[in-house]
Amino acid sequence: MMAGVTDELIWDEARRWREHLDASNGTGPNELTLRILKITEEAGEAAQAWIGVQGQNPRKGVTHTVDDVVGELADVVFTSLVAIASLGADPRQAVTAVVEKAAGYLR
């Protein structure tokens, strides 16, 4: 983590990006749909990077690193947090609830 960056920055930035998108693009149903679909776009970029790590495309060979995949997966997470905030929910509470549910599966 960068010096001076706290966990609080994650939640603050998700809120700030939601506010920026609200001001720029509005908050109508189409905009909310696009914010949710943006998660799929980011997931596709993660998949593309993983295919690139594996060198699956013989014409291109190895085109990405594992660090590229990690970065793309982090984009998926952050984009999801912004989408959650855009729906009027608290991303921190939503993630905490999922983590608590997941923790219960391994007990």
Buried (B, 14 or more C-beta within 10 A) or exposed (E): EEEEEEEEEBBEEBBEBBEEBEEEBEBEEEBBEBBBEBBEEBBEBBEBBBBBBEEEEEEEEEBBEEEBBEBBBEBBBBBBBBBBBBBEEBBBEBBEEEEEEEEEEEE
